[in-house]
Amino acid sequence: MLTSDLLKHTTTHPELQKYCSSFIVESHEIPLLKNLSKRYMDFQRVKVRKQKAHDDITPSFNEAFTNQTHDIRQRSVFANGQRSFVSESPSEPFYVFPIDGYQFLYSKIVEDSFDAYTQVFESLIDQFGPKVGNKMLTDVLKFSYTDDKLAEGIASGSEIVLYNIPFYYAVRVSSIPSYHSLF
């Protein structure tokens, strides 16, 4: 075994302890995963960039959580626990570590908000028209999400919405022997 391989599997990342300690404690060290580009390094600082809205549910999502932050759907990181995570090619699974000061939301019944709410939204529009359909979806979103007990949300397989962070850390799953070896 090469020395670099040995170090690769035994080195912890002090940035995680220094900048992500709240998440590590609140998550009860339960991993949160996201598909990211294969071009990323094994340990990567990822800037949260505002995404362009390309779907019909973004305005409803943003309206429902306007009290939390502006344009939450485009300015958030969406990740999942192991129970609901689906690896997608050509990307690769990474562990996600939001920096301290992060905030989160999740719904216990939602594993993929885009898929879940697109179908609901289309159905509401068909039945009630765009204005009433949008209002109904906004109300459903408001009352089905919580910002309590992060570890419970991750363990349940819910999609976790992380927001109010400029960046987060990501660690390639295949680059470490186990999630707990990071700590």
VOTILUM-834131 format. One record per atom (N, C-alpha, C): residue number from 1; residue in three letters; atom name; z negated, y, x negated. Coordinates in steps of 0.02 Angstrom, whole numbers, plus 50000, padded with zeros to 5 digits. Layout:
REM residues N
[NUM, "ALA", "CA", [Z, Y, X]]
...
This chain:
REM residues 183
[1, "MET", "N", [50000, 49941, 49958]]
[1, "MET", "CA", [50000, 50000, 50000]]
[1, "MET", "C", [50000, 50062, 49956]]
[2, "LEU", "N", [50041, 50110, 49973]]
[2, "LEU", "CA", [50044, 50172, 49936]]
[2, "LEU", "C", [49983, 50215, 49952]]
[3, "THR", "N", [49965, 50255, 49903]]
[3, "THR", "CA", [49907, 50300, 49913]]
[3, "THR", "C", [49920, 50347, 49972]]
[4, "SER", "N", [49981, 50371, 49979]]
[4, "SER", "CA", [49996, 50416, 50035]]
[4, "SER", "C", [49987, 50381, 50102]]
[5, "ASP", "N", [50003, 50315, 50106]]
[5, "ASP", "CA", [49993, 50277, 50168]]
[5, "ASP", "C", [49919, 50270, 50183]]
[6, "LEU", "N", [49879, 50257, 50131]]
[6, "LEU", "CA", [49807, 50250, 50140]]
[6, "LEU", "C", [49777, 50316, 50165]]
[7, "LEU", "N", [49797, 50372, 50135]]
[7, "LEU", "CA", [49771, 50437, 50156]]
[7, "LEU", "C", [49794, 50454, 50226]]
[8, "LYS", "N", [49854, 50434, 50242]]
[8, "LYS", "CA", [49881, 50448, 50309]]
[8, "LYS", "C", [49838, 50416, 50363]]
[9, "HIS", "N", [49809, 50359, 50349]]
[9, "HIS", "CA", [49770, 50323, 50399]]
[9, "HIS", "C", [49695, 50335, 50395]]
[10, "THR", "N", [49673, 50373, 50345]]
[10, "THR", "CA", [49601, 50385, 50340]]
[10, "THR", "C", [49583, 50459, 50344]]
[11, "THR", "N", [49632, 50502, 50340]]
[11, "THR", "CA", [49618, 50573, 50342]]
[11, "THR", "C", [49610, 50597, 50413]]
[12, "THR", "N", [49556, 50632, 50425]]
[12, "THR", "CA", [49547, 50664, 50490]]
[12, "THR", "C", [49576, 50734, 50485]]
[13, "HIS", "N", [49584, 50766, 50541]]
[13, "HIS", "CA", [49611, 50833, 50542]]
[13, "HIS", "C", [49555, 50881, 50558]]
[14, "PRO", "N", [49532, 50919, 50509]]
[14, "PRO", "CA", [49476, 50964, 50521]]
[14, "PRO", "C", [49491, 51017, 50574]]
[15, "GLU", "N", [49555, 51032, 50584]]
[15, "GLU", "CA", [49574, 51081, 50635]]
[15, "GLU", "C", [49552, 51058, 50705]]
[16, "LEU", "N", [49554, 50993, 50717]]
[16, "LEU", "CA", [49535, 50967, 50782]]
[16, "LEU", "C", [49461, 50980, 50795]]
[17, "GLN", "N", [49419, 50966, 50746]]
[17, "GLN", "CA", [49347, 50979, 50755]]
[17, "GLN", "C", [49332, 51053, 50759]]
[18, "LYS", "N", [49369, 51093, 50720]]
[18, "LYS", "CA", [49356, 51165, 50718]]
[18, "LYS", "C", [49381, 51202, 50780]]
[19, "TYR", "N", [49442, 51186, 50802]]
[19, "TYR", "CA", [49474, 51225, 50855]]
[19, "TYR", "C", [49476, 51190, 50923]]
[20, "CYS", "N", [49462, 51126, 50925]]
[20, "CYS", "CA", [49469, 51088, 50988]]
[20, "CYS", "C", [49405, 51052, 51008]]
[21, "SER", "N", [49349, 51075, 50984]]
[21, "SER", "CA", [49286, 51040, 50997]]
[21, "SER", "C", [49268, 51039, 51071]]
[22, "SER", "N", [49283, 51091, 51109]]
[22, "SER", "CA", [49268, 51091, 51180]]
[22, "SER", "C", [49306, 51035, 51216]]
[23, "PHE", "N", [49370, 51028, 51199]]
[23, "PHE", "CA", [49410, 50976, 51230]]
[23, "PHE", "C", [49384, 50907, 51212]]
[24, "ILE", "N", [49366, 50896, 51150]]
[24, "ILE", "CA", [49342, 50831, 51128]]
[24, "ILE", "C", [49278, 50812, 51166]]
[25, "VAL", "N", [49234, 50860, 51176]]
[25, "VAL", "CA", [49172, 50847, 51214]]
[25, "VAL", "C", [49187, 50837, 51288]]
[26, "GLU", "N", [49225, 50884, 51319]]
[26, "GLU", "CA", [49238, 50881, 51391]]
[26, "GLU", "C", [49280, 50820, 51411]]
[27, "SER", "N", [49322, 50796, 51366]]
[27, "SER", "CA", [49365, 50739, 51382]]
[27, "SER", "C", [49329, 50673, 51370]]
[28, "HIS", "N", [49269, 50676, 51342]]
[28, "HIS", "CA", [49231, 50616, 51323]]
[28, "HIS", "C", [49272, 50572, 51276]]
[29, "GLU", "N", [49313, 50605, 51235]]
[29, "GLU", "CA", [49357, 50572, 51187]]
[29, "GLU", "C", [49406, 50524, 51220]]
[30, "ILE", "N", [49426, 50539, 51281]]
[30, "ILE", "CA", [49479, 50501, 51315]]
[30, "ILE", "C", [49545, 50536, 51299]]
[31, "PRO", "N", [49594, 50500, 51274]]
[31, "PRO", "CA", [49656, 50532, 51251]]
[31, "PRO", "C", [49699, 50561, 51308]]
[32, "LEU", "N", [49731, 50615, 51290]]
[32, "LEU", "CA", [49779, 50649, 51334]]
[32, "LEU", "C", [49846, 50647, 51297]]
[33, "LEU", "N", [49899, 50627, 51332]]
[33, "LEU", "CA", [49963, 50616, 51300]]
[33, "LEU", "C", [50019, 50658, 51329]]
[34, "LYS", "N", [50069, 50671, 51286]]
[34, "LYS", "CA", [50128, 50709, 51307]]
[34, "LYS", "C", [50187, 50686, 51265]]
[35, "ASN", "N", [50245, 50683, 51295]]
[35, "ASN", "CA", [50306, 50668, 51258]]
[35, "ASN", "C", [50330, 50731, 51224]]
[36, "LEU", "N", [50341, 50726, 51158]]
[36, "LEU", "CA", [50366, 50783, 51119]]
[36, "LEU", "C", [50423, 50760, 51075]]
[37, "SER", "N", [50456, 50807, 51045]]
[37, "SER", "CA", [50514, 50794, 51002]]
[37, "SER", "C", [50496, 50749, 50943]]
[38, "LYS", "N", [50541, 50704, 50927]]
[38, "LYS", "CA", [50533, 50661, 50868]]
[38, "LYS", "C", [50536, 50701, 50804]]
[39, "ARG", "N", [50563, 50761, 50807]]
[39, "ARG", "CA", [50569, 50803, 50748]]
[39, "ARG", "C", [50502, 50833, 50726]]
[40, "TYR", "N", [50452, 50831, 50769]]
[40, "TYR", "CA", [50387, 50858, 50751]]
[40, "TYR", "C", [50356, 50816, 50696]]
[41, "MET", "N", [50313, 50850, 50657]]
[41, "MET", "CA", [50275, 50814, 50606]]
[41, "MET", "C", [50222, 50771, 50640]]
[42, "ASP", "N", [50190, 50726, 50603]]
[42, "ASP", "CA", [50138, 50683, 50632]]
[42, "ASP", "C", [50080, 50724, 50659]]
[43, "PHE", "N", [50065, 50780, 50627]]
[43, "PHE", "CA", [50013, 50826, 50651]]
[43, "PHE", "C", [50047, 50893, 50658]]
[44, "GLN", "N", [50049, 50920, 50719]]
[44, "GLN", "CA", [50089, 50979, 50732]]
[44, "GLN", "C", [50051, 51029, 50774]]
[45, "ARG", "N", [50055, 51091, 50755]]
[45, "ARG", "CA", [50030, 51146, 50796]]
[45, "ARG", "C", [50089, 51166, 50841]]
[46, "VAL", "N", [50078, 51164, 50907]]
[46, "VAL", "CA", [50132, 51177, 50954]]
[46, "VAL", "C", [50118, 51241, 50993]]
[47, "LYS", "N", [50163, 51288, 50988]]
[47, "LYS", "CA", [50155, 51351, 51025]]
[47, "LYS", "C", [50174, 51339, 51098]]
[48, "VAL", "N", [50134, 51367, 51143]]
[48, "VAL", "CA", [50149, 51363, 51215]]
[48, "VAL", "C", [50195, 51420, 51231]]
[49, "ARG", "N", [50256, 51403, 51250]]
[49, "ARG", "CA", [50306, 51453, 51266]]
[49, "ARG", "C", [50319, 51455, 51341]]
[50, "LYS", "N", [50337, 51513, 51365]]
[50, "LYS", "CA", [50353, 51519, 51436]]
[50, "LYS", "C", [50420, 51484, 51449]]
[51, "GLN", "N", [50419, 51436, 51495]]
[51, "GLN", "CA", [50478, 51398, 51513]]
[51, "GLN", "C", [50515, 51435, 51569]]
[52, "LYS", "N", [50580, 51425, 51572]]
[52, "LYS", "CA", [50619, 51453, 51627]]
[52, "LYS", "C", [50609, 51410, 51688]]
[53, "ALA", "N", [50606, 51442, 51746]]
[53, "ALA", "CA", [50598, 51405, 51809]]
[53, "ALA", "C", [50666, 51379, 51832]]
[54, "HIS", "N", [50671, 51313, 51839]]
[54, "HIS", "CA", [50734, 51283, 51859]]
[54, "HIS", "C", [50728, 51243, 51924]]
[55, "ASP", "N", [50674, 51252, 51960]]
[55, "ASP", "CA", [50664, 51211, 52020]]
[55, "ASP", "C", [50636, 51253, 52077]]
[56, "ASP", "N", [50634, 51223, 52135]]
[56, "ASP", "CA", [50612, 51260, 52195]]
[56, "ASP", "C", [50536, 51262, 52203]]
[57, "ILE", "N", [50500, 51218, 52168]]
[57, "ILE", "CA", [50427, 51216, 52179]]
[57, "ILE", "C", [50389, 51265, 52134]]
[58, "THR", "N", [50420, 51290, 52082]]
[58, "THR", "CA", [50386, 51335, 52036]]
[58, "THR", "C", [50356, 51396, 52071]]
[59, "PRO", "N", [50393, 51431, 52114]]
[59, "PRO", "CA", [50363, 51488, 52148]]
[59, "PRO", "C", [50301, 51470, 52190]]
[60, "SER", "N", [50303, 51413, 52223]]
[60, "SER", "CA", [50245, 51391, 52263]]
[60, "SER", "C", [50186, 51375, 52218]]
[61, "PHE", "N", [50199, 51340, 52162]]
[61, "PHE", "CA", [50147, 51323, 52115]]
[61, "PHE", "C", [50115, 51386, 52086]]
[62, "ASN", "N", [50157, 51433, 52066]]
[62, "ASN", "CA", [50131, 51496, 52038]]
[62, "ASN", "C", [50091, 51536, 52089]]
[63, "GLU", "N", [50114, 51537, 52150]]
[63, "GLU", "CA", [50078, 51574, 52203]]
[63, "GLU", "C", [50010, 51541, 52217]]
[64, "ALA", "N", [50009, 51475, 52217]]
[64, "ALA", "CA", [49946, 51440, 52232]]
[64, "ALA", "C", [49892, 51455, 52180]]
[65, "PHE", "N", [49913, 51465, 52118]]
[65, "PHE", "CA", [49864, 51474, 52064]]
[65, "PHE", "C", [49869, 51543, 52032]]
[66, "THR", "N", [49890, 51592, 52070]]
[66, "THR", "CA", [49896, 51660, 52044]]
[66, "THR", "C", [49829, 51688, 52021]]
[67, "ASN", "N", [49774, 51665, 52050]]
[67, "ASN", "CA", [49707, 51688, 52028]]
[67, "ASN", "C", [49688, 51660, 51961]]
[68, "GLN", "N", [49716, 51603, 51941]]
[68, "GLN", "CA", [49700, 51573, 51876]]
[68, "GLN", "C", [49737, 51608, 51819]]
[69, "THR", "N", [49803, 51616, 51827]]
[69, "THR", "CA", [49844, 51648, 51776]]
[69, "THR", "C", [49913, 51663, 51804]]
[70, "HIS", "N", [49946, 51708, 51774]]
[70, "HIS", "CA", [50014, 51728, 51795]]
[70, "HIS", "C", [50065, 51675, 51772]]
[71, "ASP", "N", [50109, 51654, 51816]]
[71, "ASP", "CA", [50162, 51605, 51801]]
[71, "ASP", "C", [50135, 51541, 51770]]
[72, "ILE", "N", [50085, 51513, 51802]]
[72, "ILE", "CA", [50051, 51454, 51776]]
[72, "ILE", "C", [50099, 51395, 51764]]
[73, "ARG", "N", [50147, 51385, 51808]]
[73, "ARG", "CA", [50193, 51328, 51801]]
[73, "ARG", "C", [50234, 51333, 51737]]
[74, "GLN", "N", [50255, 51393, 51718]]
[74, "GLN", "CA", [50296, 51401, 51659]]
[74, "GLN", "C", [50256, 51410, 51595]]
[75, "ARG", "N", [50193, 51429, 51600]]
[75, "ARG", "CA", [50153, 51444, 51541]]
[75, "ARG", "C", [50100, 51391, 51526]]
[76, "SER", "N", [50108, 51332, 51555]]
[76, "SER", "CA", [50058, 51280, 51547]]
[76, "SER", "C", [50085, 51220, 51510]]
[77, "VAL", "N", [50039, 51178, 51490]]
[77, "VAL", "CA", [50056, 51114, 51459]]
[77, "VAL", "C", [50037, 51060, 51509]]
[78, "PHE", "N", [50083, 51016, 51525]]
[78, "PHE", "CA", [50071, 50962, 51572]]
[78, "PHE", "C", [50067, 50898, 51532]]
[79, "ALA", "N", [50011, 50863, 51539]]
[79, "ALA", "CA", [49999, 50801, 51501]]
[79, "ALA", "C", [49964, 50750, 51545]]
[80, "ASN", "N", [49962, 50688, 51521]]
[80, "ASN", "CA", [49933, 50633, 51560]]
[80, "ASN", "C", [49887, 50591, 51517]]
[81, "GLY", "N", [49840, 50557, 51551]]
[81, "GLY", "CA", [49800, 50507, 51517]]
[81, "GLY", "C", [49840, 50443, 51509]]
[82, "GLN", "N", [49812, 50395, 51474]]
[82, "GLN", "CA", [49847, 50332, 51460]]
[82, "GLN", "C", [49867, 50295, 51524]]
[83, "ARG", "N", [49827, 50300, 51575]]
[83, "ARG", "CA", [49839, 50262, 51636]]
[83, "ARG", "C", [49905, 50281, 51670]]
[84, "SER", "N", [49925, 50344, 51666]]
[84, "SER", "CA", [49986, 50366, 51700]]
[84, "SER", "C", [50041, 50389, 51653]]
[85, "PHE", "N", [50029, 50387, 51588]]
[85, "PHE", "CA", [50078, 50412, 51540]]
[85, "PHE", "C", [50139, 50366, 51538]]
[86, "VAL", "N", [50198, 50396, 51539]]
[86, "VAL", "CA", [50260, 50359, 51533]]
[86, "VAL", "C", [50298, 50387, 51473]]
[87, "SER", "N", [50311, 50345, 51425]]
[87, "SER", "CA", [50349, 50365, 51366]]
[87, "SER", "C", [50422, 50374, 51386]]
[88, "GLU", "N", [50452, 50429, 51363]]
[88, "GLU", "CA", [50521, 50444, 51381]]
[88, "GLU", "C", [50562, 50455, 51318]]
[89, "SER", "N", [50617, 50421, 51315]]
[89, "SER", "CA", [50663, 50429, 51259]]
[89, "SER", "C", [50706, 50490, 51274]]
[90, "PRO", "N", [50726, 50529, 51227]]
[90, "PRO", "CA", [50721, 50521, 51155]]
[90, "PRO", "C", [50658, 50551, 51124]]
[91, "SER", "N", [50610, 50571, 51164]]
[91, "SER", "CA", [50548, 50599, 51137]]
[91, "SER", "C", [50501, 50543, 51116]]
[92, "GLU", "N", [50442, 50563, 51094]]
[92, "GLU", "CA", [50393, 50515, 51069]]
[92, "GLU", "C", [50323, 50536, 51093]]
[93, "PRO", "N", [50278, 50487, 51104]]
[93, "PRO", "CA", [50211, 50505, 51128]]
[93, "PRO", "C", [50168, 50537, 51073]]
[94, "PHE", "N", [50134, 50591, 51094]]
[94, "PHE", "CA", [50087, 50626, 51051]]
[94, "PHE", "C", [50022, 50635, 51089]]
[95, "TYR", "N", [49966, 50632, 51052]]
[95, "TYR", "CA", [49901, 50651, 51080]]
[95, "TYR", "C", [49899, 50727, 51082]]
[96, "VAL", "N", [49871, 50755, 51135]]
[96, "VAL", "CA", [49868, 50827, 51144]]
[96, "VAL", "C", [49796, 50850, 51137]]
[97, "PHE", "N", [49787, 50905, 51100]]
[97, "PHE", "CA", [49721, 50934, 51089]]
[97, "PHE", "C", [49725, 51010, 51102]]
[98, "PRO", "N", [49707, 51033, 51162]]
[98, "PRO", "CA", [49708, 51105, 51174]]
[98, "PRO", "C", [49652, 51140, 51135]]
[99, "ILE", "N", [49665, 51200, 51114]]
[99, "ILE", "CA", [49615, 51237, 51076]]
[99, "ILE", "C", [49560, 51262, 51123]]
[100, "ASP", "N", [49503, 51277, 51093]]
[100, "ASP", "CA", [49446, 51303, 51131]]
[100, "ASP", "C", [49467, 51366, 51170]]
[101, "GLY", "N", [49441, 51371, 51230]]
[101, "GLY", "CA", [49458, 51426, 51275]]
[101, "GLY", "C", [49510, 51404, 51326]]
[102, "TYR", "N", [49534, 51343, 51318]]
[102, "TYR", "CA", [49583, 51317, 51366]]
[102, "TYR", "C", [49551, 51312, 51435]]
[103, "GLN", "N", [49593, 51310, 51485]]
[103, "GLN", "CA", [49571, 51296, 51553]]
[103, "GLN", "C", [49616, 51240, 51580]]
[104, "PHE", "N", [49593, 51207, 51632]]
[104, "PHE", "CA", [49631, 51150, 51657]]
[104, "PHE", "C", [49626, 51146, 51733]]
[105, "LEU", "N", [49675, 51111, 51761]]
[105, "LEU", "CA", [49677, 51094, 51832]]
[105, "LEU", "C", [49706, 51024, 51837]]
[106, "TYR", "N", [49687, 50990, 51890]]
[106, "TYR", "CA", [49719, 50926, 51905]]
[106, "TYR", "C", [49705, 50908, 51977]]
[107, "SER", "N", [49748, 50865, 52003]]
[107, "SER", "CA", [49739, 50837, 52069]]
[107, "SER", "C", [49734, 50762, 52061]]
[108, "LYS", "N", [49684, 50731, 52090]]
[108, "LYS", "CA", [49674, 50659, 52082]]
[108, "LYS", "C", [49732, 50618, 52111]]
[109, "ILE", "N", [49773, 50648, 52152]]
[109, "ILE", "CA", [49828, 50610, 52183]]
[109, "ILE", "C", [49895, 50624, 52150]]
[110, "VAL", "N", [49897, 50664, 52097]]
[110, "VAL", "CA", [49960, 50683, 52066]]
[110, "VAL", "C", [49964, 50659, 51994]]
[111, "GLU", "N", [50014, 50617, 51980]]
[111, "GLU", "CA", [50027, 50595, 51912]]
[111, "GLU", "C", [50085, 50632, 51881]]
[112, "ASP", "N", [50131, 50657, 51922]]
[112, "ASP", "CA", [50189, 50696, 51900]]
[112, "ASP", "C", [50204, 50748, 51953]]
[113, "SER", "N", [50183, 50809, 51942]]
[113, "SER", "CA", [50188, 50860, 51994]]
[113, "SER", "C", [50260, 50876, 52013]]
[114, "PHE", "N", [50305, 50873, 51966]]
[114, "PHE", "CA", [50374, 50889, 51982]]
[114, "PHE", "C", [50402, 50839, 52033]]
[115, "ASP", "N", [50394, 50775, 52019]]
[115, "ASP", "CA", [50418, 50724, 52065]]
[115, "ASP", "C", [50382, 50726, 52132]]
[116, "ALA", "N", [50316, 50730, 52130]]
[116, "ALA", "CA", [50277, 50728, 52191]]
[116, "ALA", "C", [50292, 50786, 52238]]
[117, "TYR", "N", [50294, 50846, 52211]]
[117, "TYR", "CA", [50302, 50905, 52253]]
[117, "TYR", "C", [50374, 50921, 52271]]
[118, "THR", "N", [50422, 50897, 52232]]
[118, "THR", "CA", [50492, 50908, 52250]]
[118, "THR", "C", [50507, 50874, 52317]]
[119, "GLN", "N", [50485, 50812, 52325]]
[119, "GLN", "CA", [50496, 50776, 52387]]
[119, "GLN", "C", [50460, 50808, 52445]]
[120, "VAL", "N", [50398, 50829, 52435]]
[120, "VAL", "CA", [50359, 50861, 52487]]
[120, "VAL", "C", [50392, 50927, 52507]]
[121, "PHE", "N", [50411, 50966, 52458]]
[121, "PHE", "CA", [50442, 51031, 52471]]
[121, "PHE", "C", [50507, 51024, 52511]]
[122, "GLU", "N", [50549, 50977, 52491]]
[122, "GLU", "CA", [50612, 50967, 52527]]
[122, "GLU", "C", [50599, 50947, 52599]]
[123, "SER", "N", [50550, 50905, 52610]]
[123, "SER", "CA", [50533, 50884, 52677]]
[123, "SER", "C", [50507, 50942, 52719]]
[124, "LEU", "N", [50464, 50983, 52690]]
[124, "LEU", "CA", [50437, 51041, 52726]]
[124, "LEU", "C", [50492, 51092, 52742]]
[125, "ILE", "N", [50537, 51102, 52697]]
[125, "ILE", "CA", [50592, 51150, 52708]]
[125, "ILE", "C", [50636, 51124, 52765]]
[126, "ASP", "N", [50651, 51060, 52764]]
[126, "ASP", "CA", [50692, 51030, 52818]]
[126, "ASP", "C", [50660, 51039, 52886]]
[127, "GLN", "N", [50594, 51029, 52889]]
[127, "GLN", "CA", [50560, 51031, 52953]]
[127, "GLN", "C", [50542, 51102, 52977]]
[128, "PHE", "N", [50521, 51145, 52930]]
[128, "PHE", "CA", [50494, 51210, 52950]]
[128, "PHE", "C", [50531, 51271, 52924]]
[129, "GLY", "N", [50580, 51261, 52881]]
[129, "GLY", "CA", [50616, 51317, 52852]]
[129, "GLY", "C", [50583, 51340, 52787]]
[130, "PRO", "N", [50618, 51381, 52748]]
[130, "PRO", "CA", [50594, 51400, 52681]]
[130, "PRO", "C", [50528, 51438, 52681]]
[131, "LYS", "N", [50520, 51487, 52724]]
[131, "LYS", "CA", [50459, 51528, 52723]]
[131, "LYS", "C", [50397, 51488, 52741]]
[132, "VAL", "N", [50398, 51453, 52796]]
[132, "VAL", "CA", [50340, 51413, 52818]]
[132, "VAL", "C", [50330, 51354, 52771]]
[133, "GLY", "N", [50384, 51323, 52748]]
[133, "GLY", "CA", [50379, 51266, 52702]]
[133, "GLY", "C", [50346, 51286, 52637]]
[134, "ASN", "N", [50364, 51344, 52610]]
[134, "ASN", "CA", [50334, 51369, 52548]]
[134, "ASN", "C", [50260, 51383, 52558]]
[135, "LYS", "N", [50242, 51414, 52614]]
[135, "LYS", "CA", [50171, 51429, 52628]]
[135, "LYS", "C", [50130, 51365, 52634]]
[136, "MET", "N", [50159, 51315, 52667]]
[136, "MET", "CA", [50122, 51252, 52675]]
[136, "MET", "C", [50113, 51218, 52608]]
[137, "LEU", "N", [50164, 51217, 52566]]
[137, "LEU", "CA", [50157, 51186, 52500]]
[137, "LEU", "C", [50106, 51223, 52458]]
[138, "THR", "N", [50108, 51289, 52460]]
[138, "THR", "CA", [50059, 51329, 52423]]
[138, "THR", "C", [49988, 51311, 52444]]
[139, "ASP", "N", [49976, 51305, 52509]]
[139, "ASP", "CA", [49909, 51286, 52534]]
[139, "ASP", "C", [49889, 51216, 52511]]
[140, "VAL", "N", [49935, 51169, 52513]]
[140, "VAL", "CA", [49921, 51101, 52490]]
[140, "VAL", "C", [49901, 51102, 52417]]
[141, "LEU", "N", [49938, 51139, 52376]]
[141, "LEU", "CA", [49922, 51144, 52305]]
[141, "LEU", "C", [49853, 51175, 52293]]
[142, "LYS", "N", [49839, 51231, 52326]]
[142, "LYS", "CA", [49774, 51265, 52318]]
[142, "LYS", "C", [49715, 51219, 52330]]
[143, "PHE", "N", [49720, 51179, 52382]]
[143, "PHE", "CA", [49662, 51140, 52402]]
[143, "PHE", "C", [49659, 51069, 52374]]
[144, "SER", "N", [49712, 51049, 52338]]
[144, "SER", "CA", [49711, 50981, 52311]]
[144, "SER", "C", [49696, 50979, 52236]]
[145, "TYR", "N", [49692, 51037, 52204]]
[145, "TYR", "CA", [49678, 51039, 52132]]
[145, "TYR", "C", [49606, 51059, 52119]]
[146, "THR", "N", [49579, 51035, 52063]]
[146, "THR", "CA", [49511, 51052, 52043]]
[146, "THR", "C", [49510, 51070, 51969]]
[147, "ASP", "N", [49458, 51104, 51948]]
[147, "ASP", "CA", [49448, 51120, 51877]]
[147, "ASP", "C", [49380, 51095, 51854]]
[148, "ASP", "N", [49361, 51037, 51880]]
[148, "ASP", "CA", [49295, 51008, 51866]]
[148, "ASP", "C", [49304, 50937, 51838]]
[149, "LYS", "N", [49262, 50918, 51791]]
[149, "LYS", "CA", [49259, 50850, 51764]]
[149, "LYS", "C", [49326, 50827, 51734]]
[150, "LEU", "N", [49343, 50857, 51678]]
[150, "LEU", "CA", [49405, 50841, 51643]]
[150, "LEU", "C", [49412, 50767, 51628]]
[151, "ALA", "N", [49360, 50736, 51602]]
[151, "ALA", "CA", [49363, 50665, 51583]]
[151, "ALA", "C", [49381, 50621, 51643]]
[152, "GLU", "N", [49354, 50639, 51701]]
[152, "GLU", "CA", [49369, 50601, 51762]]
[152, "GLU", "C", [49443, 50607, 51780]]
[153, "GLY", "N", [49471, 50667, 51772]]
[153, "GLY", "CA", [49542, 50678, 51786]]
[153, "GLY", "C", [49587, 50639, 51739]]
[154, "ILE", "N", [49570, 50639, 51675]]
[154, "ILE", "CA", [49610, 50603, 51626]]
[154, "ILE", "C", [49606, 50528, 51640]]
[155, "ALA", "N", [49546, 50503, 51650]]
[155, "ALA", "CA", [49536, 50431, 51662]]
[155, "ALA", "C", [49570, 50408, 51726]]
[156, "SER", "N", [49574, 50451, 51776]]
[156, "SER", "CA", [49603, 50431, 51841]]
[156, "SER", "C", [49680, 50427, 51839]]
[157, "GLY", "N", [49710, 50452, 51785]]
[157, "GLY", "CA", [49782, 50451, 51781]]
[157, "GLY", "C", [49815, 50513, 51807]]
[158, "SER", "N", [49776, 50564, 51822]]
[158, "SER", "CA", [49803, 50626, 51848]]
[158, "SER", "C", [49843, 50664, 51795]]
[159, "GLU", "N", [49892, 50701, 51818]]
[159, "GLU", "CA", [49926, 50747, 51774]]
[159, "GLU", "C", [49878, 50806, 51762]]
[160, "ILE", "N", [49867, 50823, 51700]]
[160, "ILE", "CA", [49821, 50877, 51682]]
[160, "ILE", "C", [49863, 50939, 51664]]
[161, "VAL", "N", [49847, 50995, 51695]]
[161, "VAL", "CA", [49880, 51058, 51682]]
[161, "VAL", "C", [49834, 51098, 51637]]
[162, "LEU", "N", [49855, 51110, 51575]]
[162, "LEU", "CA", [49816, 51150, 51527]]
[162, "LEU", "C", [49847, 51219, 51523]]
[163, "TYR", "N", [49806, 51271, 51530]]
[163, "TYR", "CA", [49833, 51338, 51529]]
[163, "TYR", "C", [49786, 51387, 51494]]
[164, "ASN", "N", [49811, 51448, 51485]]
[164, "ASN", "CA", [49776, 51502, 51450]]
[164, "ASN", "C", [49763, 51486, 51377]]
[165, "ILE", "N", [49812, 51454, 51345]]
[165, "ILE", "CA", [49808, 51441, 51273]]
[165, "ILE", "C", [49875, 51462, 51241]]
[166, "PRO", "N", [49871, 51492, 51181]]
[166, "PRO", "CA", [49933, 51510, 51147]]
[166, "PRO", "C", [49965, 51450, 51111]]
[167, "PHE", "N", [49924, 51400, 51094]]
[167, "PHE", "CA", [49950, 51341, 51060]]
[167, "PHE", "C", [49901, 51283, 51069]]
[168, "TYR", "N", [49924, 51224, 51051]]
[168, "TYR", "CA", [49882, 51164, 51050]]
[168, "TYR", "C", [49903, 51122, 50990]]
[169, "TYR", "N", [49863, 51073, 50974]]
[169, "TYR", "CA", [49880, 51026, 50920]]
[169, "TYR", "C", [49905, 50961, 50951]]
[170, "ALA", "N", [49952, 50931, 50916]]
[170, "ALA", "CA", [49980, 50867, 50938]]
[170, "ALA", "C", [49980, 50819, 50878]]
[171, "VAL", "N", [49960, 50757, 50892]]
[171, "VAL", "CA", [49959, 50705, 50840]]
[171, "VAL", "C", [50001, 50647, 50864]]
[172, "ARG", "N", [50051, 50628, 50824]]
[172, "ARG", "CA", [50095, 50572, 50841]]
[172, "ARG", "C", [50054, 50509, 50848]]
[173, "VAL", "N", [50061, 50476, 50905]]
[173, "VAL", "CA", [50022, 50416, 50920]]
[173, "VAL", "C", [50033, 50362, 50867]]
[174, "SER", "N", [50095, 50352, 50846]]
[174, "SER", "CA", [50111, 50299, 50799]]
[174, "SER", "C", [50088, 50313, 50727]]
[175, "SER", "N", [50064, 50374, 50715]]
[175, "SER", "CA", [50044, 50392, 50647]]
[175, "SER", "C", [49972, 50377, 50630]]
[176, "ILE", "N", [49933, 50355, 50679]]
[176, "ILE", "CA", [49862, 50341, 50666]]
[176, "ILE", "C", [49845, 50271, 50692]]
[177, "PRO", "N", [49795, 50240, 50661]]
[177, "PRO", "CA", [49778, 50172, 50683]]
[177, "PRO", "C", [49747, 50170, 50753]]
[178, "SER", "N", [49707, 50220, 50770]]
[178, "SER", "CA", [49678, 50224, 50837]]
[178, "SER", "C", [49658, 50296, 50852]]
[179, "TYR", "N", [49654, 50312, 50915]]
[179, "TYR", "CA", [49637, 50380, 50935]]
[179, "TYR", "C", [49569, 50400, 50906]]
[180, "HIS", "N", [49521, 50356, 50908]]
[180, "HIS", "CA", [49453, 50373, 50885]]
[180, "HIS", "C", [49449, 50382, 50810]]
[181, "SER", "N", [49499, 50359, 50773]]
[181, "SER", "CA", [49499, 50370, 50701]]
[181, "SER", "C", [49510, 50444, 50684]]
[182, "LEU", "N", [49532, 50484, 50733]]
[182, "LEU", "CA", [49541, 50555, 50722]]
[182, "LEU", "C", [49474, 50591, 50715]]
[183, "PHE", "N", [49420, 50560, 50740]]
[183, "PHE", "CA", [49356, 50593, 50740]]
[183, "PHE", "C", [49310, 50563, 50688]]
